[in-house]
Amino acid sequence: MGSSGLASDMTLFVRFPPKWNHIEPLRQYIDLAARGRGYNGTADKLNIVAQELLENAVKYGDPSSEIELELRFLESFKSGGIEIRVSNKAHPSRLALLDKEYQRTRAEPPREAFTKALQRTQRLPEGATMLGLSRIAMEATLTLEVNGDRVVLTARVV
């Protein structure tokens, strides 16, 4: 505990290759870390967000580039919460689609954006649901940064 009476922030950082078999152990690690720090009330939301962020990074990222995961427990902020940031290189062909979906999630209330995304899935090829960002936006505050071919998605779960 610091002098303000609040616990200090804590950051966990993991770098891993974009492999499907890494997602579940990482999600379990994130869940245990959150519950171990007393974030039981937000752990379920965090699990959904982490799953979607990690799956998107593997599915749409450059398979030859590592994914970076940063998990921050924001105890010194008034509202607290957990911030999860996933950064990876993306296929250039996916950047415009990612930005378009991100803008849709910001333009409407989260549940409405999710419902519309769900309706769009019926017109897309199998496996291309585009629901991930909408699901994240229902559980967290989401930001997108694109720097060249590097994509950083940050979600804050409170």
N, C-alpha and C positions, 0 to 999 in steps of 0.2 A: 504494500500500500504506500502510495506517495503521500506527501504532506496534505494534499487536498482530500484525503480519505478515499479516493478512487483507486482501484487497481490499475496498474500500468497496462498499456497496450502490449499485444504480443503478435508477432508476425511469424508465419511458417512459410517456407519457400521450398518448392519442389520442381525439379526439371526432369522431364521424362520423354521417351520416344513416343510418337503417336501410334500407339498400339491399343486395340480394343481391350485386351486383357489387363491393361493398367487401370481402366476406369473404375471397376468395382472396388479393388483394394484402396484406391485413392479416395473414393466416396466414403468407404467405411472409416478410413483414417480421419477424414474431415469430420464425420459424424462423432467419432470418439473424442476428437480434440474439442469440438463444440460442447458436447455433453460434459466432458471433463472440466471445462471451465465454467460450467453452470448455465450454459445457454440451452437448456432443455426446451424452453418455449419456442425457440426459433430453429432448432435442429431439424425438424421435419421440412420446413421451408428451405433451409440450407441444403438439405439432401436433394430436393427437386432441382434447385438452381445449379448445384455442383454437377449433378448428372447431366443436365442439358448443356452446360458450358463445356464439360469434358467431351461429351459425345460430338458436339458441333466442331470442337477443335480437331478431333480425330477424323471425323467424316469429311470436313471441308478444308482441312489444313494441308500443308505441304508434307507429304509422307517422309521426306528426307530431313526435316527440320524438327528440333525438339519443341515441346510445349512447356511453357513456364506457368506454374500455378503459384499464386501468392494468396495466403489466407491471413487476414488481419482481424484480430479481436479488438474492437474499438471501445474499450472500457472507459477511456478518459473523455470520450465525447458524451455530451449530455444525454443523448438518446441511446448511446451504446450501439450494439449491433455487431454484425460480422460483415466484412467486405471480402469478397472472393474475386480475384482477378486472374483471368486466363489470357495468355499472350502466345501467339504463334504466327508463323508465316501462312498466308492463305494463297490459294490459287488465284491469280489475277482475274480469271473469269468469274470467280465467286464474289469478288468485292462489291460489284454493283448490286448484285442480288442481296447480299448481306445488308448493305446500306438501305436498300429499298424496304426490306423487311423491318429493319430497325426504325426507320421513319414511320412506318405504319404503326408500330407498337407505341410510338410517342404521340401519334396524332389522335388516338382514341383512348377511352378508358380501357384498362387492361382486360377486363372480361369481354368487352365488345370486340377488341382487337383479336382476342383468342377465338371467339365465336366465328369471326370472319375468316381467320386463318384456318380454322377447322373446316369451314365450308369450301375454301380454296383447295384443300387437300384432295377433294373429290375430283378435281380437274388436273391434278399433277400426276406425273409418272409415279409408280410404286416406289416407296422409300424416300420420296422428296416431299415430306409433309410441311416443312417450314413452320412448324409449331413451336420449336424450341424457344425462340426469342419471346413469343407471346406468353409461353408458360413461365419464363423467367420474370417477365414484367408483371405477372400476376402475384408473384411472391417477393419481389425485390425492386429496388430502384436500379435501373440498368443504364450504363453508359457505354458508348462505342467510340473507340479511337482507331483511326487507320493512319499509319505512318509508312508510306511506300507499300510494301507487300506484307507488312506486319500489322496484325489485328490485335487489339486489346479490348476485351469485354470485361467490364467491371460491374458486379452486382453487389448492392448493399442490402443485407437482410436485417431488419429491425424487429 
